[in-house]
């Protein structure tokens, strides 16, 4: 099954987006009790919400608004749970890892091809921390502009999937050339929701320094004459344990 536009066969049908019965009272009680008793430490480390856009590596005409909930493990490494909205019933659609340029440059070239740069995403105003004042964002934006991300989408809700189906899809970031340009209607919808102007944000970020170097192995599609990456699921021989003596 390829990570492609073709919807996997046998997708369940349901009047609601996600198949399943409504939550029962007992489940609410259990969840509330667990929330009070358990630490949920990894979740509580999420400190930032970023709204931006992503494009499918194998078909960059498919563009989606994404909501990243970010945990910073250290100054050079962030990990993000990615949702399709910031609503309470949002779908968890993937994960993104973000590394500094220092870490990225140490990666093997074949690995670097799976990553995308963030400079244009920041400078163009696409990357937004909703409701956070500009002056508070600025130091972080300067760091992110020099970083690289690897984003796997595990639930292609934009094609109507009611469940996470098929293989993960590699995602790319917006860019200033041809297929990398985000559709104006998507940007306007986001701007209207948060009462912001992406064009104004772009102007306010003119002083953010451009990275001295963006590794050409990133944003692979720009260097490869339109070739992206897609995953296929294939049967393979299992590695079996040796029998005990």
N, C-alpha and C positions, 0 to 999 in steps of 0.2 A: 504494500500500500504506500504510494508515494505521497509526500507532502506537496500537494498540488491543489488546483482549483476544484478538482473532481471530488464531490462529496462522497465519503465512504458509503458503501452499500449497507443496508440494514440499520440505518439511523432510526432510533425510536421516534414515534410521533406522539405529540402531546399538545394540549391547548396552551399550557404554560411553556415558557422557554426551556426550563429544566425539568425533565420528568421526575415525578415523585409526589407523594402525598403531603399535605400540610403538616407542620410540626404539631405534636400533641402536647398537652399541658405537662405531662410527666417529663417529656424531653426538655422543656423549658426549665423545669425545676432542676433536673440533672445538670444542665448546662450552667445555670446560675450557681449551683452549689460547687461545681468543679471550678468555676471562675474564682470563687471566694477562697477555695482551699489550695489551688495550684498556683505555682509561681508564674507560669507563662513567660519566663524570662526572655527567650528569643524574640517573641512578639513585641514585648515591651521595649526592646531596643530600637524599634522602628521610630525614627525621629523626624523624618521629612516626608512630605507628599509632593511629588513632581508630576505635572501633567505635560505630556509632550506627544509626539507622533512617531509611528514606526511603519516600515514598509517590508513586505515579504521579500526575502532574497530571491526566491524563484519566480516571483511575479510582482514587480514593484508598482504595478497599477493598483494593487490592493494596498490601501493605506488605512491605518486605524489610529484613533486617539487612544493613548495609554496612560495609566495612572500608576506611578511607581512609589512604593512605600519602602523607604531606604533605611538600611542599617549600616552604620559605618564600623567596620572591624578595626581599622586603623587609618592613618592619613592617606594610605595608598590603595585601600581596598574597600569597596562598598558592595553590598548585595541587596537586591531589590525584589520584592514580591510585586508582580505586575498584574493589575486588574483592568477591566474594561470600563470602569467608571469609579466615581468616589461615593457611590450610594451604598447603603448598608447591605443591599442584596447583590453587590457587584460580583462578577465572576473572576476567579483567579485564573488568568490566562497564560501565565508564564513567569519566567525568572530572568533577571539580567544581572550580570556581574560587571562591575566597573573597576578598572585599574588605572593607576597613574601611568604617565608615559615612561617612567623609569622601569616599572614592572613589565609593561608591554614590550619595550625594546629587548628584554631578556627572553621573550618567548620565541620558539622556533618559527621560521617563516610560514610553514604550512598551518600552524596554529593561528598566526596573526591574520590569515585570510578570513577567519571566521568572525573577526571583530570589526567594529565600526568606530569612526572618530566622532568626537562631540563638538568640535570647534564651531562648525556652522550652526549646529543645533542651538548653541548658546548665543552666538553673535546675532543670529536672525530673530531671536525672541521666541523660538519654538518651545524651548525648555522653560517652564514656568513653575515657580513655587506659589500656588494660589494663596492669596491673602497675606503673604509675607512681604513686609516693606522692602523696597529695592535696596536700601543701604545695608540691610541685614543680609540680603542674598549675595551681594557683590563679591565678598571674598570666596565664597563657595563657587560661584559662577566662574571665577578666574581659574580655580583648580579644575573644575569639570571640563573647561574648554581645552585643557591639555590632556584629557583622559581618553580612554577607549572602553567600549562596552561590548559584551557578548550576550545577546538576548535570544532565548529560545521560547517560542510561543507553543504552548501545549494544548490550547483550546481555541480553535478558529471560529469564534462566535460571529465574525463578520460574514461568514458564508452560511450561517444559519445552523451550525452544529449545536444541538441541544445538550450534548455531552462532549467531553474531551475525546475526540476520535482521531485515529490515525497516528502518523509519526509527528514528532515535534517539527516546527518550521523555524528556520533561522531568520532573524529579522535584521533589517538595516536601519540606519538613521537617516533623517532628511539631509539632503545636500543641495548645493546651489546649481546643479546641472541636471538637464533633461529629466530622467525618471525619478531623480531624487527630490524634486520640488513637490511640496505638499499641496494638495488641492485647496484652492481658496475657500471653498464652502466648508471644509473641515475646520480650517483655521477660524473662520468667522463664527461657526457654531461654538467653538471653544471660547472665543473672545466674548461672545454674547453671554455665555453661562457665567463667566467670572468677572464680567464687566471690565475687561482690559482691552488694550490695543496692542497686538503683536507688532505692528509697525512702530508704535511709540516705544515699545520695549527695545526694538532693534536700534532705534536712535539713541536710547539711553545707554546702550552697551557698546557704543563705538569705541570707548576708551579701554575696554577690556582687551588686553594684548592678544594678538594672534599668536598661536604657537609658532616657535621658530622652525619646527619640523613636524609634519604629519606623515607618518610612515606610509609609503604607498602600498604596502601589503594590506593595510586596513581598507575598508570600503572596496573590497576586491572587485566588485562589479564595474567600478569606474576604470579599472586597468585591464579588464579581461574581455573587452568587446561585448559586453552585455551578458556575460555568463554569471549565474548565481549558483546557489547550493540548495539541494533538496535531499531529504532522507528517504530511503526505501526500507521497508521491513522485509527481511529475507530469512527463511529458515536456515539454521546453521547447526553444526554438530556441537553438542554440549560437551564441555570439559568435565569429565567424570573423575571423581576421586579414585586413587589407586586402592585396591582392596586391602583391608587390614591383614597383616601377616598372621 
